[in-house]
Amino acid sequence: MENIYSKIKETGIIPVVVLDQAEDAAPLAKALCDGGIPCAEVTFRTQAAEEAIRVMSEKYPQMLVGAGTVLTTDQVNRAVEAGAKFIVSPGLNPTVVDYCVKRGIPIIPGCSTPSDVEVAMEFGLSVVKFFPAEPAGGLNYIKAISAPYSNIRFMPTGGINPKNVSSYLECPAILACGGSWMVKKDLICEGKYDEIEKLVREAVELVSEARKKLK
């Protein structure tokens, strides 16, 4: 798991992707890689998600591809078999977390309360998702909740955008941020992969500048 966490931290921003058609997976993966973020969290909200993960993993093996919005152990199995290297869930489902931990599958469950964080710690996890980040209290809430849990790192997702992502990344408690602004559905549907690549490059710059302030 630590190897996956290190790669996620290095990336800084995890593009949260919703694909309605698996045929969009390859050109999107290329845009992400060319832009400098060889990573994607493909949400399991659509019928195309499983095949999209498979396509990205096979055609772009350098990518770190994960599955998001995973709610069941069956989805865990399907995602991993398709090539997903990590699992992300919107909440903390003890059954799903236990299933992943026992099988050595990196999982980042959603936590928004101290109780959630402590359950995650009981499972031996050191990274949790904070969702929905902005509606749930944003960076100030994360700073407050992280104080008693110095060994936990957060991956906030939900309401993260170019205007606030730097502030999040400058906080030591943040491992990385999940964001969808560079992979919006309309850009994908319209085949605007050059625009996606441009937004990804800009996101890379934001990560770089924020990380300099942490040193």
N, C-alpha and C positions, 0 to 999 in steps of 0.2 A: 504493500500500500504506500509506503514512504516514497518509493520511486515514482509512483503516479502523482502523489502530492507535490513532489519536487518539480515535475514537469508542468503541473497546473500552476504552481507558483511562478515558474519561469515565464509562462505564457502571460499571466497577469489578468487577461480578459478571456473568458470562455464564451464564444459565440453560442447563443441558445437558438437552435434551428428548428423550425417547423416546416416539414416538407410534405406537400400533398401528392407529389409525384416523384418516384424514385429516380426518374431520368434526370432530375435536377441535381442529384447528389454529386455526380462527377464534376460538372462545371463549377458547382459551388465549392467543392473541396479544392479544386485548382485555384479558385480566387482566394480562398483562405490561405492556402500554402504560399501562393505568390505574394500575397499581401504581408505575410510574416507571422500569421497565427495558424500554425498547422494543428488546429484543435477544433472540436465541435461537440456540443452536447445536443444530440438529436432527440427531440422529445417524442415519447411514445404515444402522442395524442392522435396520430394519423395511421391509416392502413399502410402507408408507404414507409414508415419509420424503420421497420426491420430490414427491408431490402436496401434502404438508403444507407444504413449503417454498414451493411455488407459491401455495398459498392465502394463507399469511402475507404473502408478498411483494406479492401483488396487492391483498389487502383492507386491508393495513396497510403502505402504502409508506413510512411513516416509520420502520418497523422495520429494524434491521440484522440480517438473517437469514443465518446461515452453516450449513454442512453439516459435521457431525462424523463421526468414525469412517470417514473416507474412505480407502479402501485401494488404489484403482485409478484409472487415468486415465479409464476409462469412467464411473466414479462422479463424477469431477470434472466431466466434460462434462454429465452428467445433472443434477447439482446446480446448476451455473451456468446451464444452460438453464431450470431451474425458478425461478431468481431468487436463488440463493445469492450473497452478496457476499464471502464468505471461506470458506476450506477449513481444516479442522482434522483432523489424523491422529494416531493413537495412537503411531506411531513415525515414524522418518525413512526414508522410502522414496525413494532418490535419483531413481528414475524419475518418481515422482509429483511430487516437489518441482521437478525440472527442467522437467517439463511445465507446471506452474503458473507458474514464474518466467518462462519464455519467452513465456507468453501474458499476463503481467501480472495473474495471478490471485493475490490475497493468500492465502498458505498459512502456517499455523502448525503445523509438524510436532512430534511428540512427541520430546523429548530427555531422557535421564536420566543421561548421562555427558559428561565433557569432550570425548570424541571426537565424540559426536553434535552437540554445540554447535559444534565446529570445522567439521564438515561443513556445518551450516546456515550458518555464516559464509562458507564457500566459495561458497555459492549467493547470497550477498548479503543474507541474512535478518538482521533485528535483533530479531525476536520469536520465541520458541519455546514450545511447551507443555512443562510438566514433568509427566510422567505415569508411574505413578500417584503422586501427590504424597506423601501420607502414608506408604504402604508403602515408597516409595523413599528415605525419609529426611527428608521434610518440610522445614520452613522452615530448620532448621539446615543441611541439605544444600544448599539453594538458596543460602544466604549463603556457604557455602564454595565452591561451584562457580562462583558469579558473580564472585568476587574477581578472577580473571584476565581476565574478559570484561566489561569495564565498559560496552561498547556493546550488550550483549544484555539484553533484558528477558524475563522468564518469565511464563507463564500457567499456574500450577499447577492441576491438576484431579485429583480422586480423593481422597476422604476429607475434602474441604473442607466445613465446616459452620458454623452460626452461632457456635459456641464458639471456633473457631480462625481464622475468615476475617479478623478484624480484625488479628490478628498478622501474617498474610501481607501484607495491604494496607498495613501500616505499614512494610514493607520497600521501600526504593527500587528494588530489582531486580525487583519485581513490577509488571507492567503491569496485570493484572487476574486474577481467579480464576474458574475454571469451577466451577459448583455445581449440584446437582440437588435440594437439599432443599426448595426452594420450588416445584418442579414434579414432585414424586414421582408415579410412575405411578398409585398408588391414588387420589390426589387428582384426577387427570385422568379416570380411568375412572369415578369416582363423580360427576364433574361438579361438584366443589367449587371452582369458580372464584373465589368470594368468599374462600375460605380461601387460595387461591393468591395472589390480589391482596394479601391481608393480609401473607402471608409475604414477598412482593416488596417491599412498603412497608417492612417491618422490615429487609430486606436493604439497601435504599437508605439507611436511617439508619446502618447499620453502615459502609457505604462512606463516608458523609459524616463520621462521627466519626473513622474511620481516616485519612482524607485531611487532616483538620485537624491531626493529629499529625505529618504529613509536612512541613507548612509551617514 
